[in-house]
């Protein structure tokens, strides 16, 4: 009899824990709560990064949701241009936000031609944030990565060409794995934007970071694309340091 009661209690506890876990999972999946929740006191400057996946963006509405900056996808590889970039870049500049543009780096074409693609797409504008090169994996590259030496050559060509044109040092965006494989211990004169949606970031070479993408499942008002979520980021510093960037 006591054994049956014990089993019943265990089953009830298991059922409650399962229900709670499912409920939390649903809230995480739908962007209601986040695994990361950076302190607004510690990180007062926040922003988004967007691409055509967010569809048409009402920049006035988006800019009024306690964000201070936006990075907009401009190009990818040597020939692709985000179809919404020109409209996004123009309309975003009519808001109070600081605006920047980013390039998705390809391991399959030369860094110089990728830089030329970015330069012909992104005009120089007043108060623009430094250009960003997004170094991460795509397709089968995580399972079959290119050599670090090959990436170094093309990435250096991209960075140097872009830096010369915009007179600003590009920011390097990376995931933890791409950082460890291609960036760690190098590019010491360049700021790092790191992605970590599970915990606070810590770079393997001890370097500090300037931006942190802490979730890819935020939900804000002002866009209607196929992707209902939007990436959220924080700046590692005070407002006056951000304004000086």
MODA-V719874 format. One record per residue. N is the residue number from 1. RES is the residue in one small letter. SS is DSSP state (H for helix, E for strand, C for the rest). OMEGA is omega in radians with two decimals (* if undefined). Layout:
BEGIN
N_RES_SS_OMEGA ; N_RES_SS_OMEGA
END
This chain:
BEGIN
1_x_C_-3.13 ; 2_x_H_3.12 ; 3_x_H_3.11 ; 4_x_H_3.11 ; 5_x_H_3.13 ; 6_x_H_3.12 ; 7_x_H_-3.14 ; 8_x_H_3.13 ; 9_x_H_3.12 ; 10_x_H_3.14 ; 11_x_H_3.11 ; 12_x_H_3.13 ; 13_x_H_3.13 ; 14_x_H_-3.14 ; 15_x_H_3.13 ; 16_x_H_-3.14 ; 17_x_H_3.12 ; 18_x_H_3.14 ; 19_x_H_3.13 ; 20_x_H_-3.14 ; 21_x_H_3.12 ; 22_x_H_-3.14 ; 23_x_H_3.12 ; 24_x_H_3.11 ; 25_x_H_3.12 ; 26_x_H_-3.14 ; 27_x_H_3.08 ; 28_x_H_-3.10 ; 29_x_H_-3.08 ; 30_x_C_3.06 ; 31_x_C_3.12 ; 32_x_C_3.02 ; 33_x_C_-3.10 ; 34_x_C_3.01 ; 35_x_C_3.06 ; 36_x_C_3.07 ; 37_x_C_-3.06 ; 38_x_C_3.14 ; 39_x_C_3.09 ; 40_x_C_3.08 ; 41_x_C_-3.14 ; 42_x_C_-3.11 ; 43_x_C_-3.06 ; 44_x_C_-3.09 ; 45_x_C_-3.08 ; 46_x_E_3.13 ; 47_x_E_-3.08 ; 48_x_E_2.86 ; 49_x_E_-2.99 ; 50_x_E_3.03 ; 51_x_C_-3.14 ; 52_x_H_3.11 ; 53_x_H_3.08 ; 54_x_H_3.08 ; 55_x_C_3.11 ; 56_x_C_-3.07 ; 57_x_E_2.98 ; 58_x_C_-2.99 ; 59_x_H_3.09 ; 60_x_H_3.13 ; 61_x_H_-3.11 ; 62_x_H_-3.04 ; 63_x_H_-3.09 ; 64_x_C_-3.07 ; 65_x_C_3.05 ; 66_x_C_2.99 ; 67_x_C_-3.08 ; 68_x_C_-3.13 ; 69_x_E_3.07 ; 70_x_E_2.98 ; 71_x_E_-3.03 ; 72_x_E_3.11 ; 73_x_E_3.13 ; 74_x_E_-2.98 ; 75_x_E_3.09 ; 76_x_E_-3.14 ; 77_x_C_-3.05 ; 78_x_C_-3.05 ; 79_x_C_-3.05 ; 80_x_E_3.01 ; 81_x_E_3.08 ; 82_x_C_-3.04 ; 83_x_C_-3.12 ; 84_x_C_-3.00 ; 85_x_H_-3.04 ; 86_x_H_3.13 ; 87_x_H_3.12 ; 88_x_H_-3.07 ; 89_x_H_-3.14 ; 90_x_H_-3.08 ; 91_x_H_-3.14 ; 92_x_H_-3.12 ; 93_x_C_3.10 ; 94_x_C_-3.14 ; 95_x_C_3.12 ; 96_x_C_-3.06 ; 97_x_C_2.87 ; 98_x_E_-3.01 ; 99_x_E_3.03 ; 100_x_E_-3.14 ; 101_x_E_3.12 ; 102_x_E_3.13 ; 103_x_E_3.07 ; 104_x_E_-3.02 ; 105_x_C_3.10 ; 106_x_C_3.06 ; 107_x_C_-2.99 ; 108_x_C_3.07 ; 109_x_C_-3.01 ; 110_x_C_3.13 ; 111_x_H_-3.11 ; 112_x_H_-3.14 ; 113_x_H_3.05 ; 114_x_H_3.10 ; 115_x_H_3.12 ; 116_x_H_3.08 ; 117_x_H_3.13 ; 118_x_H_-3.07 ; 119_x_H_-3.12 ; 120_x_H_-3.10 ; 121_x_H_-3.00 ; 122_x_C_3.12 ; 123_x_C_3.03 ; 124_x_C_-3.13 ; 125_x_C_3.14 ; 126_x_C_3.02 ; 127_x_C_3.13 ; 128_x_C_3.04 ; 129_x_C_3.12 ; 130_x_C_3.07 ; 131_x_C_-3.09 ; 132_x_E_2.97 ; 133_x_E_-3.06 ; 134_x_E_-3.11 ; 135_x_E_3.11 ; 136_x_C_-3.11 ; 137_x_C_3.07 ; 138_x_C_-3.14 ; 139_x_C_-3.13 ; 140_x_C_-3.02 ; 141_x_C_3.12 ; 142_x_C_3.12 ; 143_x_C_-3.12 ; 144_x_C_-3.04 ; 145_x_C_3.02 ; 146_x_C_-3.14 ; 147_x_C_3.12 ; 148_x_H_-3.14 ; 149_x_H_-3.14 ; 150_x_H_3.13 ; 151_x_H_3.13 ; 152_x_H_-3.08 ; 153_x_H_-3.06 ; 154_x_H_3.14 ; 155_x_H_3.08 ; 156_x_H_3.09 ; 157_x_H_3.13 ; 158_x_H_-3.06 ; 159_x_H_-3.08 ; 160_x_H_3.13 ; 161_x_H_-3.13 ; 162_x_H_-3.14 ; 163_x_H_3.14 ; 164_x_H_-3.09 ; 165_x_H_-3.02 ; 166_x_H_-3.10 ; 167_x_C_3.09 ; 168_x_C_3.08 ; 169_x_C_3.12 ; 170_x_C_3.01 ; 171_x_E_3.10 ; 172_x_E_3.05 ; 173_x_E_3.13 ; 174_x_E_2.91 ; 175_x_E_3.13 ; 176_x_H_-3.07 ; 177_x_H_3.13 ; 178_x_H_3.08 ; 179_x_H_-3.12 ; 180_x_H_-3.05 ; 181_x_H_-2.97 ; 182_x_H_-2.97 ; 183_x_H_-3.03 ; 184_x_C_3.11 ; 185_x_C_-3.13 ; 186_x_C_3.07 ; 187_x_C_-3.04 ; 188_x_C_-3.12 ; 189_x_C_-3.08 ; 190_x_C_3.12 ; 191_x_C_-3.09 ; 192_x_E_3.00 ; 193_x_E_-3.02 ; 194_x_E_3.07 ; 195_x_E_2.99 ; 196_x_C_-3.07 ; 197_x_C_-3.11 ; 198_x_C_-3.08 ; 199_x_C_3.07 ; 200_x_C_-3.06 ; 201_x_C_3.04 ; 202_x_C_-3.06 ; 203_x_C_-2.99 ; 204_x_C_3.13 ; 205_x_C_3.09 ; 206_x_C_-3.14 ; 207_x_C_3.07 ; 208_x_C_3.12 ; 209_x_C_-3.12 ; 210_x_C_3.05 ; 211_x_E_3.11 ; 212_x_E_3.02 ; 213_x_E_-2.98 ; 214_x_E_3.03 ; 215_x_E_3.02 ; 216_x_E_-3.07 ; 217_x_E_3.04 ; 218_x_E_3.09 ; 219_x_C_3.09 ; 220_x_C_3.07 ; 221_x_C_2.98 ; 222_x_C_3.09 ; 223_x_E_-3.01 ; 224_x_C_-3.07 ; 225_x_C_3.13 ; 226_x_C_3.11 ; 227_x_C_-3.11 ; 228_x_C_-3.13 ; 229_x_C_3.12 ; 230_x_E_-3.13 ; 231_x_E_3.08 ; 232_x_E_-3.06 ; 233_x_E_3.01 ; 234_x_E_3.04 ; 235_x_E_-3.09 ; 236_x_C_-3.14 ; 237_x_C_-3.13 ; 238_x_C_-3.09 ; 239_x_H_-3.12 ; 240_x_H_3.08 ; 241_x_H_3.09 ; 242_x_H_-3.12 ; 243_x_H_3.14 ; 244_x_C_-3.07 ; 245_x_C_*
END
